[in-house]
Amino acid sequence: MELASLAAAWAASLEGSALAAWVRASPWAYPFVNLIHLLGLTLLIGPIGLLDLRLLGFGRRFAIDDVSRALTPYAVTGLLLLIGSGVLLFSADASPLHRNPLLQMKLGCIALGLANALAFRRIWAHRLADWDRHPPLSGRVQAILSLLLWPIAGTLGRLLAYQ
């Protein structure tokens, strides 16, 4: 069975699930889950944006390591809320959505954003204290990518609601 057929079958199965039926049928489930998704987006983009700006040299009076330790838990919480609520929102209309180019671009941005964040943590987590003395170009490029990818993913998600 080809990948497109597997994806279509998986989407149909998810859309036919009791959970998806509840999200569609309940008068408050979809709006509530959508609000949770928005909260997750805020908790991800706000802290990550501030951390990325700090990595790019703004707010030098705050130590990067301290900023990272303070903001990363909020961003991770936001990401977890986004994943959970995103699956619920997707499940309500999975069959047509799985083929939507905006969703595919959004998921691509999320995958790149996650890969970028994981690579950043692996490469730089133990060297943040030296960042201001020796700011690495590749780390700054990663911060710029993060500043671009997460808001683009959020924008694409919002545009999905209007199709």
Steps between C-alpha positions, in 0.01 A plus 500: 500500500642839406563780749212719377255212544632429849468867595143513366406184690657630821324837464163332436551274800591793724206706374268204568619458858284568803735779604461679166123455513499658846707799379259552208175438690559681827400867490796596719774243418633646175503863625662394829766292324561790262559731799744247648677494163526880505633492858760244391600718207543798732700298751728370225556809286526754782779337701683359199485838327643672806776240533583524130520879522731467800717258301520763227637755746196683634464543878865433580447591865331158539725195494407270213523192717256654751262608224509152349436328834213738580321492163557150361251326734224734381586433137500123558163526675369701205630241255334217692170689508531565126563136420214370712248759389622485140430128481148562635434784254638296212293196595174691456567548128793270424398362160506828307768661717767237450523597131497876563825664383481757782493222760787324328704822501407560866611149596823552304569822692427322828734213409776746402436708814526193722814376324653847533412520871633152576821568308539833680462332840745228410762734358474809720333411833832468685662800330241774554709671768766587238246615243544875549881483487508272195158503329502212252369585155335159459319541831374842397379354170310241702340779707393679181356175362305454821369857481375422150378140521275514807301810398468366144362174637254695715395719208445199275288343773285810530459510121371141510199622694395718208501236230 
